[in-house]
Amino acid sequence: MRENTVWIAPGATSYSCLCERCLDGRAEAASFLDAVRVAAVRGTVDLEAEVAFARCSSGHEVVVRRGSHPPNLARKDARQLQIS
């Protein structure tokens, strides 16, 4: 199972993201809007923290990492937007 990670800017103290695991299972939801509501994760993180952990409403762990930009993917993922 892959890590459910969100990257935040070096100076960020709050975040809002969607749980990828919940979205992967969205076929079970009545609609995409319902899936997004379930997958929504919001929180705050101390400015000094390099990593924090949160849980979505379904209980999946979300890892919050601080950095100027996320590292390159080990393998290409067709679902990821590529900007050149």
Summary of the structure (lengths in Angstrom):
residues: 84
radius of gyration: 13.7
end to end distance: 28.6
largest distance: 39.9
contacts: 177
relative contact order: 0.26
helix: 19%
strand: 30%
